[in-house]
Amino acid sequence: MPTPPTRRPRPARAAGSSPGAAGGPGRPGPRADRDDVRGDILRVARELFGARGFKGTTMRAVADGAGVDVALVPYYFGNKDGLFAAALELPIDPRTKIDEVFAQGLDGIGERIARTMATLIEDETVGRAMIGLMRSAVTEGPAHDVVRDFIENVIIESYARHLDAPDARQRAALAATQIVGMAMGRYVLRIEPLVSMTTDELVAHIGPTLQRYLEGG
């Protein structure tokens, strides 16, 4: 990893202010002696994503809240997608994975998406995070709002970008909710016979429906 960008210089502290109070009471300032810069960025990112959603949160706002130079955000997380995935504790960048699945074109896309999602959720590391995300989707409050925002502005938008159709977003939404419903029933609620199906059986049933949503016809 390259050397991180230089942090902002520590401003002079006003008389009577407490250490680390730069930027306002209770708000950590740009301290040069801070060790967990990545953790500070993530903490602020989670707060802002919860309050403003994905579209309303900028990397500059996250950097300002964490008291660091804005260049440190892409240094640690690559881009806003990577920051969002990290804030949700997802060990993968969902947009990148979706792009990989669509890279082979729309022929067979339904089965590829179904198999990819099933494989990811059954992975010991990735699956734990994704199941936690789905459980958050049925709660009330900020967690529910963040997950809904994630599905709308990351998953559905990523599907729609690969569809050359006037109703691309509608098709993408139908496909995304099919996957969410399958994952919720099989891995969270543990509904039979979904749980007992092999991955091949699951793909054989869901793949054609996803194909119809995404390709049309």
Secondary structure, 3 states (H helix, E strand, C coil): CCCCCCCCCCCCCCCCCCCCCCCCCCCCCCCCCCCCHHHHHHHHHHHHHHHHHHHHCCHHHHHHHHCCCCCHHHHHHCCHHHHHHHHCCCCCCHHHHHHHHHCCCCCCHHHHHHHHHHHHHHCHHHHHHHHHHHHHHCCCCHHHHHHHHHHHHHHHHHHHHCCCCCCHHHHHHHHHHHHHHHHHHHHHCCCCCCCCCCHHHHHHHHHHHHHHHHHCC
